[in-house]
Amino acid sequence: MIPDPLLEQLRQFQRLIRDLCLEAKTDYRRQYHPDLSPLGWHIGHCIYTENYWIREAWLGLGAPDEKLKSLYLPELSCKAGRGQTLPAQDRLCAWTVASQEENIKLLKHDNRPDPSGLMRNNFLVHFLIQHYAQHYETIQMIRAQAALHKASGTAPGSALKSTPLDRAARLFNQGGSRIGAQDDLLPYDNEYPRHEMAIRDFRIARRPVSNSEYLEFMEDGGYAEDAFWTVAGRQWREDHAITQPEYWRRDPAGNWYGVTADGPCVLAPADPVYGICHHEASAFAAWAGARLPDEYEWEAACRAGLLDEAGRVWEWCRNTFHPYAGFRAFPYDGYSLPYFDGHHYTLKGGSRYTRPQIRRPSFRNYYQADKRHLFAGLRLVFEE
């Protein structure tokens, strides 16, 4: 029997996505960024995913939405064409409501045997909740990109001033830590198995790099000095003429302001910078005479209570995304395996849009080194 509070969590996420469907207007089909599908596609994908795992994978009822597979399965649909193939918004919203209501009934009242193991420890419900949570944050990236397209060039509030880098740090000298998820068979597979990791002493910054500190890097020529950049990072910077974070803009007077999912905003000096890719994070670390933490250091420091403001921005780690020894793909191969390719880097923490259900030390986000549309910043490790 699925506990009522857990079902209520799922209902809350269903309503959250449903409301986004109802509220979406002119940007329902529009693709604002080449790495982001239209808002309407993410909603449809969430509902298709819920239907598939509950009705087909768990209950064996067959595929009620077989004709939608080519639209909502990422590997079968070209991202650039998804907006044009979406159903009318009212049809998608009606399908969303009907599907969600039926799925709650199935979860609440169907007690048939579970040979798939999907309901062990209520795994499937946790999986669907966290899937919704991830797409909710992606939808906020879409909204932020839409706001960038509409930014007027008028800065709200005072101009941002640069400040020197705060080198206050805390020492981790515990010798090791338990790494990975603590709950048996809860998402996601790349967080397993939990294991002991021997970790050398390191000094990690108390807080993420701030807007004003990042501006100091920019004003000191950080984007122009090749010595701070890797070969790949330098090529990327030059190819795309990058000189600032993704969500920074200048007003007519030359002052910097920010853009969020809700529109233009003041760049608060002490707030963590975000909208930077791994190339930029690595260049900043080199400029600072420091480095990025690896994900084991970050997780160990987080569990030890050494990280202030963890979870305000995703924090780039220096290592690529990889399987732990003993990794087993579950419940399908496609969530993690394709990204153990040596080109995706791990991020830890979260952002203002990360829901509590995936805000945990063991959670591993992963993106390629050039991706900067996410809400990602950095924290430094200072070498002795």
N, C-alpha and C positions, 0 to 999 in steps of 0.2 A: 504494500500500500504506500503510495506516494504521500508524504506529509503535506498537509494543507498549506503551511507557510512556504514550502518549496513551489507548490503549484501557483500560489499567489505571486511569487517572484516572476514566474513565467508569464502570468497574466499581465503583470506590470510592464514587462518588456514588450509583450504583444501590443498593449495599448500605446506604448511609446512609439513604436514603429507605425502603428495604425494612424496615430495623430500626424506623424510626419507625412504620411501618404495623403491625408485629408487636407493638410495645410500647403502642400507643394503646389506652386502655380506655374509661372513661366519657365522655371528651371527643372521641371519634372523630367523632360527628355534631354536636356542640354548637358553636354560633356564639357566641363569647365577646365579640365586638366587631362592630359593624355594618359595618366596613370590612374585616373578615377572614373569609374562608370557613372552614368547619370543617376541622380537620386532615385528615380523610379525603378531602375534596375536593382538597386540594393534592396529595396522593399520587396520586390517580387522574388529575388533570390532568397531572402530570409523566409518567406512563406513557402516557397518550393522546398527549401531545405527541411523545414519543419514537417511538411507533408511527407516527404520521402522517408525521413528517419522514423517517424511514428507509424505511418501506415504501411510502408513497404518493408523497410529494414527490420522493424520490430514486430509488427503484427502480421506481416506477410499478406496484406490485403491487395497486393498488386499496385501498379503505378497509376494513380488517378490523374496525374498531370503529365502523362508521357509526352504529349505534344508540346509541353513547355520545356522539356529537357534541353532542347537545342538553344533555348533563349537564356535559361537561368543557370545552367551548368557552365562555369567559367571556361573550362577547357573546350567547350563546344560552340562558344559564341565569341565572335570578334568584338573586342571592347569598343572599337571605333564605331561599330554599327548597332550597338545595343539600343541607343535612344530611338532610332527609327523603327525598330521592331517591337517596341513596348506596346501593350494594349492601351486603350483609352484609360485615362486616370480613374474615371468613375467605375469602370469595369474592374480595374486592379484593386480599388478600395473595397468593392463589394466582395470580390474573391478573397481578399485578405480577411475581412470580418467573418465570412462564412467558414473559411478554413480554420481559423484560429478557434472559433467556438466549437467546431466539431472535434478538433484535436484535444481540447481540454476535456471534453466528454470521454474520448477514448482513453486518455491518460488516467482519468478518475475512476472509470468503471470497468476497464478491461483487465482481467487478472489471469489471462491465459499463460501457459508456460513460456519461459524466456530462454530458448536454446541459444540465442545470439549472445547472451550475456550483456546486452545493452542496458538492462535495468538493474544490474548488480550495483548496489549502493546508489540507486537512482541516477546512474551515470548519464543516461540519455537526457534527462531533464536538465541536469547541470550543463551538459554539452550545448543544448539548445539555448539556454539562458546566456551562456558565455558567447555563443555565436551571435546572438542578437546584440550583446554588449559591444563586440568588436565592430559590427556594422554600424551601430549607433555612432561610434567615434569616427568611422570613415565618413559617414554622412555629415558630421561636423566639419571634416576636411573639405567636403564638397561645398558646404555653406561658406567656409572661409575663402575658398577659391572664387566663389560667386561674388563675395564681398570685395575681393581684390579687383575684379572686373568693373565693379561699380564705384570704387574709391574715387572721391572727388578731388583729392589733392589738398584738402583743407585739414590741417592738424588740429585735433581737439586738445586743448590744454597747453602746458608748458613744454619747451624744447628739452630734449634729452641731452645731458652733459656726460662726458666720459669720466670714469674714475679708475685709479690703478687697481690691478688685480688683488683681491683679498686672498692671501696665502694661508689663512688659518686652516689647519688640518687636524685630523685625529689619527692616532696610531692604532693600527690593528696588529696585535702581537699574540693572538690566541693560538697560533700554530695550526689551526684547521677549523673546519666547519662542516655541518651537514648541508648538502646542496640538493635541491630538487623538491618536488611536491611532497606533502605530508599525508594527503588523503588518498587512500587506495582507490585506483581506477577512476579518479576524477580528472577532468581535462587539465592540461593537454598532454598528448603522448610524449612530446619532447621534454617534459619536465620529469620524466621517469628514466631509470629508477633513481630513487633517492640514495645518496652515497656520501661517504666521507671524503673530504678533499683536504690534503695538506696544503697550507697556504703560507707563503713567506710573509714576514712583516712588511707592511706598507703604510704610507701616510696618505690618507684620502681627504679631499677638501670637505669641509663641513657642509657646504651648500653648492648648488649648481652655479655655473658662471652666469652672471647677471647681464641685463641689457647694457648698463653703463660700462661694465668691464669689457663686453664685446665691442662696444663702440671705441674703446681705447685701442683694441687690436686693429680695428679698421683705420683709425686716425694715425696709427703708427705704421701704416703701409702693409698691414698683414695680408691683404688680398693681392698685393703687387710683388711681394718678396718671394721669389721662387724657392728659396732655401727652406721655407716652412712647409712646402707642399710636396707630396709624393709625385712621382712621374704621372700616374693616372689622375691624381687630383689636379695637377697643373694643367693637364690636357683638358679635363672637364671644365675647369674655371675659364680657360681661354676660349673653348668652343662655345660656351654659353654666356660669356661676358659677365660673370658673376662678381658682384662687388658688395653685396649686402645680404642679410637673411631674407628668406622668401616672403615673410609677412611684414617687412619694413618698407615704408614709402617716405618720400620727402614732400613737404608742402612748398608753396611758391617761394617762401623765404629760405628754403634749404634746410629746414628742421625735420628731424625724423619723427614719424609717428607709426603706430602699428595698425594692423588690420586683423580682426578676429572674425569668427563666424557671425557675430552680431554687428560687424561694421568697423569703422575707424575707431581707434582708441589711443589714449596716452600710453607711451612706452614708459612704464614705471621703472625708475633706475634700478631698484633692487630686485625686480622680478626676474626670474630665469629667462634667458634668451631662448627662443625656439624658432623653428623654421630653417634649421641648418642641417646639412647632410654630413655623412661620415668624413668626406674629404675636408669640409670646413672645420669640423670638430678636431680632426687630427692636426690641421694647420694651426689652429688656435693653441692646441697643447704644445706643439713644437715652438711656437712663438713665446709661450709662457715658460719654456724650459721644463716642461712636465710631460705627462702622457695620459692617455685614457686608461681607465681601469679595465681589466678583463672582467668578464661577467661573474666569475667565481669570487673575485675580490669584492665586487659590488654587492653580490648577494650576501656574502659573509659579513660585510660591514653593515648592511641593512639589518640583518638579523641581530647583530650586536648593538644596534641602536646608535650607530655612529653617524648616520646620514640625516642632516637637517633638510627639510623641504623635499624629501624623496616623494615622488609622485606628482610633482607640479609640472614637470616635463619628462618626456621619454629621454633617457640618457644613453648616448652611444657608448658601446664598449669596443675595445680594440680588437677583439677576436671575432672570427667568422662563426656563424651559426653552425652547429655540429651536433651529432647524436651523442648522448652519454653512452658509456659502455653498458651493454645489455639493453639498449633501446629496442622497443617493439612497437611497430605502428598499430594504432588503435584509435577509433574504430574503422579507419580506412587509410590507405597508403598516401593519399594526396595532401593531408594537412601539413606534414613536416618533411617527408622524404624528398620531395622535389627541390627543397630549399637548402638541403645539405650539399650545396654545390660549390662552396668556397667563394661565392660572390655576394652572399648575404651576411650582414653583420648583426650581431645581437644588440638589442636595446633593452634596458631595464627601467622600471619605475612606473610611469603612467603620466597622464596629463589631466588638465581640468575636466576633460570629457571622458576620462576612463572611469567606467562604472566600478563599484566596490567588488563585484563578483570576479573581476580579473585583476584587481589591484592587490598583488601578493608578491613576496620576494622571489618566488620560484618562477613567476611568469616570464616567458621569453618572447619578446617581440623580435621581428627580423625584417630587414629591408636591405636593398642593394645600396652601395656606397654613395650613389649620386642622388638618392631620393631625399627631398627636402620639403615636400608638401605636408609631411606629418608634423606633429607638435613635439619636435625633438630638439634637445639641447645637449649639454655636456656637463660633466663633473671631472675634475682633474685628480690624478695621483701625482704627488710630488716626490721626486727621487731625492735620496740623501746626497 
